[in-house]
Amino acid sequence: MSDRIRVYELARELGLSNKELLAILEREGYGVTNHANSLDVEVGDLIRDLVVADRQRKEEAKKKIAGKPAAAPVDRAAKSSAAKDAKETKGAKETKTASSKTTPAKPEKKSAPAKEDKPEASPAVEKPDEAPLTELHLKTPITVRDLAEGLRKKPHELISLMMTMNIFGAINQVLDIELVEKICERHNVKFVRESREKPAERIVKGKADETPKTPRERDLVPRPPVVVFMGHVDHGKTSLQDYIRHTHVTSGEAGGITQHIGASVAVVGDKTITFLDTPGHEAFTAMRARGANATDIAVLVVAADDGVMPQTIEAINHAKAADVPIVVAMNKMDLPAADPEKVLRGLSEHGVVSEDWGGQVAVMPVSALTGEGVNDLLERILLEAEMLDLTAEPKAPFEGLVIEAQMESGMGPIASVLVRNGTLRVGDSLICGQVYGRARALLDSQGKRVPKALPSTPIRIMGLSGVPEAGDIIRVCANEREAKALADEAAQQARQDTLAVDRASISLDEMFNQLSKEDKPELAIVIKADVRGSLEAITESISKLKSDRVSARVIHGGVGEITENDVMQAAASRALILGFHVRAMPGINRLAKQKGVDLRLCSIIYDLLQQVEDAMRGQLQPESREAPLGSAEIIQIFEISKAGKICGCRVTSGVIRVNAKAKVYRDKELIYHGHVASLKHFKNDVREIKSGLECGIRLDNFEDFEVHDIIEAFDLVQVAPQL
């Protein structure tokens, strides 16, 4: 990699922004569109000379302007024209001075081939191309395509020639000058390298050609990037953010895993970055999708010792669907089991190819524990943000995205919102789906009250009429009356949509499944969660618990503490109450016991889902299975006046016990199913007889014995039902 240089590295060296350098490269015909692309060292030297020459020209122009202010415009124009004349060839000068003569000459040149175009045969048109080529003039950088066109060859022919030289290349690959000269020599052509002499004038011309900004464009201001951290569970997403924010969020989370989508702000030098953290557990798919759609850049956190996992792949798909650039943070590099090659292979298999492997995705090795590589990661995030040219209009009407929503004791409904455009102020009237209200207070990511929130700022809003749905758009209204009218209209529309869905389900589902549903037990569930996103994830996960014998259905879901109304509803519906990260109000546990309601509190989602599965099994009757004990063959039949018929048997396997279940087979056909009434060994009553011994067996309510009948003894055991 020493013979190439990244665009952003060259921009940093020259003191230019990435956009400015990309503009220069584009004007010079290099065809570079991404700051992560690499350039040949010779190209880098040309660009350095180009930029230095432009700066020197500007300095000389400033000195002349300072010395002769009145004549400055004339001198600048004279110098520009003189520079142009000096850089043009003698033939160009003659063309410039005798333009009236050259213009009629062009039709004469075109007229000759025009006459030859009339016949059907095309060789007359190709004659100029077939003229022997002695010199080839090309400007660097030279790709395979450029060289093939110059040599009048097909690109694949040139690639085949390179393969004979033990060089493998693609059609857009930039070739070294030495290789170009060798290829030209093989075609008996002299290569002449042309220099690029007029970059400064092009840059100045490009700036002069810029159209004046409209008033709307002047209102746009740069905004901080919104970055989402995504990846598999326990790969260190939150720990990495903790190191950046110097907090300890992970240690306070249940099970050490993130189960909410959270937002925070980090200051990096004189710039700020808004971070979103998403859960990695498979149940929180909707949260990850919402996080990807709300952000500008996705940081994919992959553990170096674990590699690409199922939720990593899902996060890649979410980021690609949202069309946001990806930066990979290869975490846990401090561990002895770290295997970077394994991570790079796994990423490339899913279309994420690192820069070191010829792709355009930055893979940054980091350690959330030691802080190794974190500064490089932040620098790369800011670099990607610079290329996106993120702007917003603070003077526009406020619009935000609900990241999370919950009901907090003593505060009421709280909505965690990411400001997308405009400015949110205390006192603004707001509408969000079926919820409306007035912003009574705004809390920043540290919990402090602030008077307003600018674009790309995460903010918590107090004063809404209810808990909004996560992922909804929240907007500002002229007044609270208008907001209430819009919310009522949305609620009415939602009711109509629900009725339409219910009618469709009655006409289809009940037509085919009514009879089967009557015999199939159902577990009714009431769910109370701390935030709307968790409620959404739990409801979705329960709906995926499929069983042919029992079903689970959420009859009610809400955000906030478990109340008396929840217990009464569960008692009326014979439902199970599940609380996720919430507590029960005082006396609720006692009321639940009185009503016979099963109330369970959980803090980790996979524990909650396991409890739901256990409750579903509880709806089923336990299964009984036969556990074989032993078998015996009848060898003689005794008839006793008081006891009736007793069969003399030899125990052939296992053991025969009193009161054990028994079956009698004759010629492999079942003729009796009952139990063993008594056992005798000689004249003594016994509880069991083992294999190899002889005994007398009396079966309950069966005397139709025959010699050689087989008696099989077994026990019935209860087995937990399977879903």
N, C-alpha and C positions, 0 to 999 in steps of 0.2 A: 504493500500500500504506500510505500515511500515515494513512488513515481507519480502519485496522483494527489490531489488536494480537493477537499470538500468546498462547495460554494460558500457555505456559511463561515467556514474557517478563513477563506480568502476575504470575505466581506469584513470580518472582524479585524483582519490584518490591515486592510486599507481604510478602516474607519468608516465604512459605508454600511447602510442598512441592507438587508438581504434583497429587498425589493429593488433598491437602486442598482445593485450589482446584477440582478437578473434582468433588469431593463437594459443595461449595457450589453450583456451577453446576447440578448434577443436582437438588439439593433445591429450587433456585429455578426449576426447570422449563425450563432453557435447552437441554437435550438435547445437551450437548457431551460427547463420549466420548474425545477424543484430545487430548493436550497440544499437538499440532502444529496443531490447528484455530485459526482466527482469529476474533476477536470484534469486533463493532462498537464504536467508541469510546464511544458512549453506554452500552453494556452494561458496558464496562470501568469507566466512572465510577460506575455503580450498584454494581458489586462493590466498588470502592474504598470508597465511602461505607458499604456494608454491613459490610465488615471493620473499618473504623475505629470504627463505632458499636458493634460487638461488643466490640472491645478496650476502648473507654471504659467500657462497661457492666461488664466484668470488673474494671477498675481501681476503679470506684466500689464494687463489691461487696467487693473486698479491703479497701478503707479502712473500710467499715462493719463487716466481720468483725473487723478489728484493733481498732476502737473498742468494739464490743459483741459480745464473743465468745459470751455466753450466748444473746442474742436473734438471733444471725446467721441461723439457719435460718428463724425466723419472719419476719424482715425480708425475707429473700431471696424467700420464698414470697409475702409481701404485695406486694413490688415486682413480682414476676412477674405476679401476678393483676391489679395496678393497671395494669401496662403493657398487658396484654391488654385490659382494660376501656377504656383510653384509645384503643387502636387500632381498636376495633370501632365500628361506626356505631350511631346511636340505635335503629334498628330491630332490630339485633342484640341490644342491651341488653334491649329489651322482650321479644324472643324468649327471652333467657336467663332473665329473671325470671318470665315466664309460660309456662314450658315445658309445664306441664300443659294449658294452653289450646291451644297450637300442635299438640300431638300429635294430638288428635281432628280438628283442622282439615285435616290432610293427607289422611285418607280421603275427606273431603268433596270436596276438589279432584279426587282421583282418580276419585271416583264418577261425576262428570259425564262425563268422556270415556269411562269404562268403559261407560256406557249407550250412548254413541254408537258404540262399537266393534262393537256387535252387528250393525248393518246391514252389507251388503257394501261399500257405497261408502265410500271413504277420505277424501273431502273434509272430513268432520267432524274427522278426526284432524289434518289439515293446516291447519285454520283458525287455530290459534295461530301457526303459522309464517308464514302469509300476512298476519298483522297488520302494519300499516305500521311500519317500523323507523326510529326517529328518532335514537337515540343508540347508539353502539357502544363498549362498555367493553372494553379489551384491555390486557394487561400486556406490556411489552417484554421480550425482542425479539419482533417480530411477523414470522412467515413468511408466504409466499403462501398456504399451506394454512390458517393461523390466520385470516387476513383473509377468505379465501373462505368459511370456515365462519361467521364472524361476520356477513358480508353475505348469507348464505344463497345462495351461488353455488357453482357447480362450479369447482374450481381452474383447469381449462383455460379457462373463460370469463374468469377474472381475468387469466390469462396473455395471452389474446388482447387484452384491454383494454390491458394494459401495452405490448403490441407497437404498438398505435396511438399510444401516447405515446412511441414510440421507445425503449422499455426492454425488454430481454430478460432473463427470469429463469426459474428453475426452481421446482418446487413447494416445496422446502425452503429457498429463499433468504430471508435476513433483509432486510426492507424498511426504508428510512429513514422516520422519523416524517413528514417533509414529504410523501413519496410516499403514505403511508397516508392523510394528511389530504386530498390531492388526489383519491385514488380514492374516499374516503368522500363528498367533495363531489359527485362525479359521480353518486353514488347517493342524493343528498339526505339524507345521514346525518351527524350530528355525531359526530366522533371524540373520545372521552374517554380520555386516557391514565391508566391506573391505576398507582400506585406500589406497590412491594414493601416492606412495612413490618415484616415479622416474620422476617427472616433469622436474627437472633441466636438467637432462641428455637428455631428449627429446628436450628441447629447444635448448641446445647446439648442439645436433645432427642436428636439423633442420637448424640451421645457417650454420653448416659445410657443409650440403648437397646442399647449394645454388649454382647454376651454375653461372660461371662468365658471366658478362654482355657483350653483343656484342657491337661493336662500335656504332651501330645505337641506342641501348638502352642507351648508355652513353650520347648521344646527347639530350635525353629527359630531360626536366626540368619542375618542377611544374609550373602551371599557375593559375591565379585567376579564381574563378568560375564565370560563367555567369548566372545571376538569372533574371528570368522574373516575373513581377508582373501582375497577371491576376485576373479577377473577373468582377462583375456586375458594371454598370455605377453608379457613385456617392457612391461607397463603400469605397473610400479613398485610392486608389492605389497610386496616385501621391502625395497625402498629406503625406502618410507614408514615401515615398522616400524623400520628402522635409524635413521631420524631421531628417532623417538620413543624408542627404546632407547639411542640414542647408540652404536651398534655399527656394524660394517662387514661384515655377513654376505654381502652381494651380491658384493663383490669376490672372495671366496673360493670362489664357486660356479662349477662348470664351465660355460663358455659364458655366464655371467652370468644364468642362469635357475635357478629353484628346481625341484628334482626330487625333493624329499622334503616331507613334511608336518611342520612343526616347531612347537614350542610355546615361549612365553616369557612373562615377566611384566614389566609396566611399571607404575611408580608415578607416579600423576598426583595431585599434592597429597597429601591424606591418604587417597586411595583407590588401589586396585590394579586392573589390567585384565589378564586372561589373553588373550594373542594366539595365534591359530593361523594359520600361513601355508600356503597350498596352492599346488601347481604350476599353471601356466597352460597347459602343453602339452596338446594334445588327447589324448595317450596316458594322461593321469592323471585320467581322468573319475571313476574309483572313488574316488580320493583326495579330489577336490572334494566328491563326494557325502557321503563320510564326515566331512569337515570341517564341512559344513553341518549334518549331523545331530547333531554333538557340541557345537554352540554355541548361544548365546542371541541373538546379534546378528550379522548378516552385513554386512561393509563391502565394497561392490562398488567396486573400483578401476577407473576408466576413464580412459584417456589422453585429454586434451583435444584433442590433435592427431591422434588416430587414430579416436576414436569407438567405437561399439559393434561388437565383433568376435564371431566364432563362439563362443569360449570365454566371452565376456561373457554371451551369451545363455544358454549352458549353465549358467553360475553363477547367473543369475537364476532359471532353472527349478529348480535344486537348492535355492536359498533358499526359493522358494515351496513346493516340496514338503515341506521341513522346517518350514514355517510359522514362520519367524523374521523379525523386522523387518529391513528393509534400510536402510542408510545409504550413500549414494553419495559416494565420494571422487573428485572430478574432478581427477586428477593432471596434472602437467606444465603448469600454468597459466603458468609462467615462459617457455614457448617462444613465439616469434613466431607459429607456425602454430596456436596454440591456438584452438579454435572451440567455445565453450560451447554455442551454439545447436544445433550438429550433435549434440553429446552428448545434450542434452535431447530432441531429436527422436527420436534412436535409442532412448533409454530409454522414451519414451512409446509408441513403436510396440510395445514388448514389455510393456506394462502397468505400467511404473515411471514414475509421473507425479510430478514435483517439486512442492514446496510453492508455488513461484513460478508454476506453471502450474495451480494449483488442486488438486493432489494432496496426499498426506500423506507423501511420501518426501523426506527432507532430502538435498539435493545440495550438498555442501560443496566449494568450489574450493580446492585445495591444491597445494603444490609440495614434493615430497620433497627437492629440491635446495636451495631457499632456506628452507624451513620455513613458507612463507606458508600461513595457514589451518589449520595442524596443531592449534593450541590450540583453535580452534573445533570441529574434528572431534572431538577428545577430549571436549570439553564436551558435544557432542551425543550421543556414545556413552554417557557417564555419565547423561545425561538419559533416553535410551531405557532404560538399565538400571534407573533409578529407577522408571520406569513399569511395568517388568516385575515389580518387587518380588521379586527373586531371593533365595531362602532355601535353606538346607540344614540338615541335622541332624548336627552333628559327632559326637554320641554314638551314632548309628546304626551298624550293621555296614558296613564299608567296601565300596564298589562303585565301579569305575572303568571307563573305556573305553580300550582299547589304540589309541593314535594311530599309533604306528609301532613296529616291532620289528626287531632286528638282532643279528648275532653279532659281537662285538668281540674282537680279539686281546688275550689277557691278562685279559679280564673275563668272557668267556662270553656267554650270551644276555642281551640288554638289552631291556627293554620300556619304551617311552615311554608313560606312562599319564596320562590326565586324571581326577582324582578327582571323581566326580559326587556322592557322598554319603558320610557317615561320615568317619572319620579312619584313614589308613594309618600304621602304625608299624613300625619295624624289628623283625624277628622274627615278624611275622604270617605265618601259613600261607595260601597263595593257590592258587586254582584258576582256570584260564583255558582252556576247551576241553579239548584233550588235553595241556595243559602244566600242571604244578603246581610247587610249590617253596615256599621260605621267603624272605622279604625280608631278604637279608643286608646290603644297604645301599640307601639312598635318596639319589639325587642330584637337586638342584634344577636349574632352567634354566641356572644359572651353573656347574654341575658340582660344587657344594659338597655335602658330605654333611650330611644333616639327619636328626633323629630321627623326624620325623613329617611328614605332609602333610595339610592341611585341604581341604575342598571347593573346587572350581574351581582347584586347584593342579596344574600339570603337573609330573610327577615321573618319574624314570627308576629302574626297579627292577632290582636285581641279585639272582641266586639262583634263577632259574627253571630247570626241567629242560630246556627247549628254547626255540626262538623261537616265540612265539604268533602267531596270525593277526591282522593289523591289522583293527580294527573289532570284535574280540571283547570281551565283557564279562569283567572280572576281578573276583573276589570273595574275601572272606576266609573261611577255614574254621576249624573248632574246633582241628584239629591237622593235621600233615603227613600222617598216615596216612589220614585222611578225604579229604584233597585228592588223594592218590595213587589212592585207590579210585575217586573221581569221574573222574579223568583216564583211568584204564584203561577205565572204563565208556564214556566218550565216544569213546575210540579204537576200541573194539569196535563201537560203533554206526556209526562212520564207515566201518569196513571192510565192514560189512554193506550200508551204503548204496552203497559203491563197487561191490560185487559185483552188487547189483541193477541199477545203471546199466550195468555191463558186459554183463549178460545181455540187457538191453533193446537195447543197441547191436548185439549179435550177431544178435538176431532180426530187426532192422530194417535197419540200415545194411549189414551184410555180405550180406544177402539181395539187395539191389538194386545194390550198388556194388563187390562183390568183384572182378568181372572187370575193371572199369575201374581199380581201385586197383593191380592187378598190373602193368598197363602204365604207370602213372603214377609217375614217380620221386618220392621223398620225401627231404626234407632233415631229418635228425634233429639236434636241438639240445640241448645241456646249458647251462643258464643258472645263473650264480652272481652274486648281487647283494648290495649292502651292507645293504639294509633290505627288510623284507617288502613294503612298499607298492610299491617299485620293481619287485620281482619280479612282483608281481601285474599292474602296468601293462604290463611288457614281454611277459609271457605273453599277455595280452589283445590287445596290439597285433599280435603275431606271428600269432595265430589269425585276425586280420582280413585278413592278406595272402592274398588269393584269387587263384588261377590255375587255368586249365583244364589246364595241362600239367605242373605240378609243385606239390607241397604241402610245407609246413613244419610240423613237429611238435616240441613241447618234450617230450623223454622224461624229463628230470629238471630240477628247479629247486631251488635252495637259497640260503641266506643265509650269507655268509662267504667266506673266501679259497678259491681254486681249489686242490684237494688232489690227491694221487696217485690216490685213488679216483675222482675225477672224470675224470681222464685215462684210467684203465683202462676205465671205463664207456663213454667216448666211443670208445675204440679198438675195443671189442667191438661197438658199435652203429654204427661208422663215422659218428660224429656230430661236429658242430662245437661247440666250447666258446666261449661268450661270457661275458666278465666285465664287469660294470657297476659301476664305482666300487669295484672290489676289486683285489687284487694276487695274483699267483701265488706259492705257497710256493717256497722255494729249490730249484732243481733241477727244477722242474715244466716249465719251457720246454724244457729239454734232454730230459726224458722224453717230452714231447709230440712233439718232432721224431723221436725214436727210434721211437715208435709210429705216426708218420704222422698225427697228430691236428692239425687246424687250430685254433689257440688265438688268440683275438682279445680285446683289452681295450678298452673304450670308457668315456667319461665323460659323453657327451651322448646322449640317447635317440634323436634322429633320425639321428645317425651310426650307432648300433647297428642301427636298422631298415634303413638303406641297405645296410649290410654283409650283413644277412640276405637282402635282395633280390638282391644281387650273388651270394651263395652259391647262391641258388635258381636263378639263371640258369646258374651253373656246372654244375648237375645236368643241363642240357639240351644236346643236340648242337647245334653252331652250324649255322645255316641257310646254304645255298648259293643264290645268285641269279645269273642270267645278266646280264652287262653287255655290251650290243651293241657290236661293233667296227665292222663295215661289211658291205656286201653287194656281190655281183658277178653279172653276167648272162653266161651261156655263149653265145658268138656263133659258135664253131667248135670242132670236135673233131679232135684229132690223135692218130694211133696210132703209137707208137714201139715198135720190136721189143723193145728191152731194158727200157724204162720202162713199157710198156703205154700205156693211153689217157691223154692229157692234154687238158684242156679249155681252149680259148682264151677268155679272159673279159675283160670291161670292168668295172672297179670303178666302181660307180654312186654309192656313198656310203661315208664313213668310210675305214677302212683294213683290209686283209687281212694277217694276220701268220702266219708259220710256227708250227705247233704250237697255233694257236688252235682252239677248238672250232668245229665247222661243222655246218650243217644244209643239206640240199638240198630245195627245194620245186619240185614240178611241178604246174602248175595249182592252186597254193595248197595242195597236199597234201604232207605231209612224207614223203620217200622215203629219206632218209639222215640219220644222226646219228653223227658221228665227229669227226675233226680234220684240219687241213690238214697234209699230209705235206711238201710242198715248193712253192716259188714260183720262177718264172723270168721274167725281163724280157729279151726277146729270147733270147740264149743264156746269160745270166748268172743264176746262183742268187742270190736276194735274200732278206732277212729279212721285208720287208713291202712292200706296194704301196698307194699312196694313191689317193684318188678321182680319176677322170678318166683314169687310165692303163690300158693293156692289159697282160695278163700271162698266163702259163700256170700253171694250178693243178692239182696232183695231190693227190687226197684219199686218205686211208688206207683201203685195202681197199674201194674203190668205183670202178667204171669204167662203170656203166650210165648214161652221160650222154646228154642230148639237148639240142639247141639250144633256147635260151630258158629253160632251167632256171635257178633263182635259188639262189645260194650265199650263206648268211648266216653270218658269223663272229662269235664272241662269246667272252668270258672268264667263268669261274665265280669269283665273289667270296664270301668268308665274311662273314656278317652275324650280329651278336650276337643270340641268341634273345630273344624277348619273352615276358614272363610272361602 
